[in-house]
Amino acid sequence: MDDDAASLRWWLALWRAPGIGTITFAQLRQIFQSPRDVFQAAASGSPEIKLSAKTRDWLLHPDWSLVEQDLAWREQQPHRHILCLDDPAYPALLREIIDPPPVLFVEGDPALLQLPQIAVVGSRNAGISGQETAFAFARTLAEQGIVITSGLAMGIDAAGHRGALAGNGATIAVAGTGLDSVYPARHRDLARAIVEQGAVISEFPIGTPPLAANFPRRNRIISGLSLGVLIVEAAIRSGSLITARMALEQGRDVFAIPGSIHNPLAKGCHRLLREGAKLVETAADILEETGFAGAGGHLQMNQNGFAETLSIDPEYGKLLSCIGHEPTAVDVMVARSGLTAEAVCSMLLVLELHGLVETAAGGLYCQTGKRTYDERKHTRRADVSV
């Protein structure tokens, strides 16, 4: 067994430990160099391990058959992947949130996770008009090179996924179960189509059922992957408003489509608009606000967003998303993007010539957009409180 495979087994074993959530996992990673070290410390009775008796018992006697179940799932198909938090292929934007999932199960193309995304979410009981609106927005955004991200649920989620597929674009479905099952079951064909033209992902190990508590956790991933979240239809007590709140906490934009004052599924959107969400009437409003526009599937960025106007290859867009507005080292970009050092240096020269990045002291690089990510984040937190 090579080192990477052995390391992955320890990551999976720690992620499956009872009582280990994202926060505890992160705390353990701050203390120990690797998940394997956590198990070794538990075996030695280290005082640094302050966990429940049930968790400590797992660390002493992990159920390796469950880990093998995860690994067997991956090996069954070439398009199945398991990404750990320190994997270069792990989505850079998701890594920035306060509680990123330590492990991501991916079925489809993992490279899409690095591309610019807009989440399209809303009511499971959406009306025909709302579903048509979600479909149309998603289709237009996908045609412009934006990846559409949603939760594979009934109603608006499904319409968003289908719109992206119809626009010959990419879409990502974030599941609230293990990827050995599809929930709801009637979306098996949709999930299969998404895998072929995008990816279905989950933080939940293989065999995890659709428990109610899983879906709010799923929502933070939907917003965490995305530049912004579009709420198409939502009642006052809607899970979509949870996604909107999480988006704001993560510094993402929140967009809402207004509706009739007589429509109960418009009340959630109206509440968001009263509290500062951005009213949108067309997909162009979202492209303008986020600073992205597309042409022929190539990403463009304008001066109202992260960089100046330029049509660039998606590979360059991927690298640009790995460069912060704070000085970033080349080796950090290599780790985040999965590209070779030679490729990164060559691409940086092109990006610098076009004014998209600039050099800083110590051989570091940063983006040159007029509005930084931090400025966008603090602006949105001040504008809306959900």
Number of C-alpha atoms within 10 A of each C-alpha: 6 6 7 8 11 11 16 19 18 20 21 22 23 24 22 19 18 14 16 16 15 16 14 13 19 17 10 20 14 10 12 15 10 14 20 18 15 21 22 13 16 20 15 11 12 11 8 12 16 11 14 11 10 11 18 20 15 18 22 15 11 18 13 14 10 16 21 15 13 22 19 12 16 18 11 9 11 9 15 21 19 22 20 18 17 12 14 17 20 24 25 23 20 22 17 12 19 13 18 20 25 21 22 20 25 24 26 23 20 24 16 20 25 25 25 22 27 28 32 29 33 35 26 18 16 22 15 11 10 23 25 16 21 30 24 21 25 32 26 20 26 27 23 23 26 27 25 31 32 30 27 27 22 18 20 31 27 24 28 32 35 23 28 31 24 17 18 15 24 28 32 32 27 26 30 29 24 20 25 12 16 21 19 15 10 10 15 14 11 18 25 16 18 24 22 17 19 28 26 29 29 22 26 23 21 22 14 15 17 17 9 9 9 16 16 16 19 23 25 24 26 29 34 31 29 26 19 26 30 29 28 29 33 30 21 16 12 16 18 26 23 16 28 29 22 24 30 27 21 25 23 27 26 28 26 26 24 21 17 10 10 8 12 14 25 24 21 26 28 23 18 26 19 13 14 19 25 21 19 18 14 14 17 16 14 24 20 15 16 20 20 24 24 20 12 9 18 18 23 22 23 19 16 16 20 23 23 19 19 18 18 16 12 18 17 17 19 21 22 22 20 22 22 18 18 14 17 19 16 18 13 15 24 19 18 23 25 17 17 12 15 11 11 18 15 10 16 21 14 13 20 16 11 14 16 21 23 18 15 13 7 9 10 16 22 20 25 19 20 14 16 16 17 13 11 16 17 15 15 22 19 11 13 20 14 17
